[in-house]
Amino acid sequence: MNTPVSPTAKPQADARSSYKAFRAISTRWMDNDVYGHVNNVVYYSWFDTAVNATLIEQGVLDIHAGSTIGLVVETQCFYFAPLAFPQTIDAGIRVAKLGTSSVRYEVGLFAQGEELTAARGHFVHVYVDRETRRPVPLPAALKTFLETLT
């Protein structure tokens, strides 16, 4: 796994082999901006989609009735190459840090078939009680699944 980037180090693209799970995401016409490539805000949406869809499919996140939800408290993205409609993006997912109530997810975005990330970033979820919004320990099933992504 990557170590945190120092403020003076130039971020580098990651290899596909650095990620544990993948999800294909189709670009949409509206994702492109006037400059002819995907707008930067869309990348953050892909991060959310890749991670949360994976957790839902694994049965470890119930967005409608679960007592625990994840709130994003930090996010960052580095861009290396443009992506544009029409392309399919492969989102690679890994867990860089697993805490008592928080997780640092790292996501690499690859043009389909490419070996290096076009963009990579992270976000931190703090898991909280749905009602009180106070941090709670990661549910056992979630933690067990996340350990497979480290």
C-alpha positions, 0 to 999 in steps of 0.5 A: 500500500502507498504511504501518505504523500508528503506535501513536497513529493509528487504523487505517482500513478498506481498499478492495477495490482495495488488494488484488491477489488474492482468495479466497472463504472460507465461514463455518461454524456453529462460527465464530460465538461466543456474541456472534453473530459470528465469533470473533477467532481465526478471522480468523487462520485465514482469513489462513493459508488465503487465503495458503497456498491461493493459494501451493499453487494457484500451484505455489510451495509444496509443504507435503508435500515442499518443502524450504522452508517458511514460519514465522509470526513476526509477526501482527496484525489490526484489526477494523472490522465484524462478520462472521457465519455464514452469510456468504461472506468475500472475502480480499484478499491483497497483499505489503507487503514482500519480503525475502531470506528473509521476506515480509510478507503483508497480508490484507483480509477483506471481507463479500461485495459490500462495498467496505471491509474488515471486518478487515485484518491482516498476518503475516510468514513467514520461509522456512526449510529444512524440516530445519534450520529455518534461514532460506533465500533465497526460492525463485525461483518463489515470489519471482517469484509474490510480486512479482505481489502487490506 
